[in-house]
Amino acid sequence: MDDTTPRMSTLFQQLGLDDSDEAIATFIKEGQLASDVNIVDAPYWSDAQRHFIGEQLGADAAWAIIVDQLNESLHETSVKRQTGLD
């Protein structure tokens, strides 16, 4: 059983990415997605990363909340554009 507490930094560890605050902020800033692109379909994921993200969202697992937070962060720019808040 995995007792890891789901946090953004631990999600990045699970994905094999740099989990420092600066690296996470940079990833989110540079990885913005169009509103019609599902997080699972982002072009920068490897097959393993895509599988993990999809699996966690589909299972509504403990990680789903953090993956959803990442999803919201990666769509922030497109949401602002759509709502006129940019």
N, C-alpha and C positions, 0 to 999 in steps of 0.2 A: 504494500500500500504506500502511495506517495503522500508524505506528510508535508510537502513543500507548501508554504503559504503563497497563494497566488498574488503576486504584485507585478507591476510593470517590469521591474528589474528582473524578477524571476521568469517572467514570460520571455524576455529577451534572452536570458540564459537558456531556456528551453529551446528557443529558436536558433541557438548557436550564434547569437549576435552580441556585440559589445553592450554590456548592461550598465555602463556608467551613465549618470544623469545627462552629461553633455552628449554622449553618443545617441541616447534615446531621443533627446530633443532634436538633434540633427537629423536622425532617421525620419522622425515625424515631419519635420520641416521640408525635407527633400523628397519625402515619399508621398506627398499629397495625392489623393485620388479624385478623379471626376466623380460626380454624384452617382453616375450609373455604373460604376465599377465596384463590384462586391470585393470585400477585403480578401476573400479566398482567391479571387482572380487577379490580384495585383501582380504585375509583371515581374517584380523583383523577388518573389518567393521561389525557393527551390521546391521540388516535389514533396520532400519530407516536411518542410515548413508549411506548405499549403495543406498537406494532409493533417498535420497537427491542428492547425487553425480550424479547418472544417470539422474535424472530429470533435473538438472541444465545443464549438458552437452547436453542432448537431446533437450532442449528448446533453446539452445544457449543463455541462460539468462545472466544477468549481472554477475552472479557468475561463469559463464563458464570460463572466463579468469583466475580467481584465482584457480579454480579446475584444469584447464589445467596446471597452474604453479606448483601446487602440484603434478600433474601427472608427469611432467618433472623432478621434484626434486626426486620423488620416483623411477624413472627409471635411475637416473644419473649414478649409478655404472654399470648397465648393458650396458648402451650406451658407457661408457668409455671402457668397456671390448671389446665390438664389434668393436670399432673404434681403439683399441690399444692405447688408451690414459691413461690407468690406470697404 
